[in-house]
């Protein structure tokens, strides 16, 4: 028998959810407001929330100093490129683990996940030397490769979870009808797992878009994405908070808009198979 949820409990849960949501969103809101302040107002104490002289000078100076659209295009190419390559590799890998599991399948999955526990700085020097010697340093192709490898364990884990919820009898029926291996994956498995694949794609784009460690250490100018665009406003001369906030707002705005419009698909995919 289902337990009745009282209105008081609903109100309490709603207040807690809103409090957590406001606490998470407030830094983004403060960064957005600071981007419209002058440098003097940005460091004023006590700070002003809304009552200040709004200005667009910071955005103009940021665009004049740094080519935003070049950094933006680099971020789009790197994040989408690493996501597409990752899915091409991960879908067959997750399919084989989900429907043809071996005795070591779980061990392999745990090993792949354990690679995410390694501090990136531990492998920075060998990867940097490999990129330098192979000509991949400060190239978008090089970043696509490294971000694909970094996020591949998460992609395979998520897809494996989604694929396990698909009845194997459906795939067996397609084989009995004469479907080839790739026809089974492309025309039967993939359409059924679209919610899971979509959420995996969105999550990987967000992870690649926000990756800072590798983009700052493996790029200089030509392939620098928006994370390097933000970091350029932290200099030995000091922090220019208003300009830094403007650069940060311009960098996170595209991914925030993407997340806002795709939130239903993301939630649907993350809860795919949770209820039987």
Beta strands, then each sheet from edge to edge (+ up, - down):
strand 1: 234-235
strand 2: 238-239
sheet 1: 1+ 2-
end
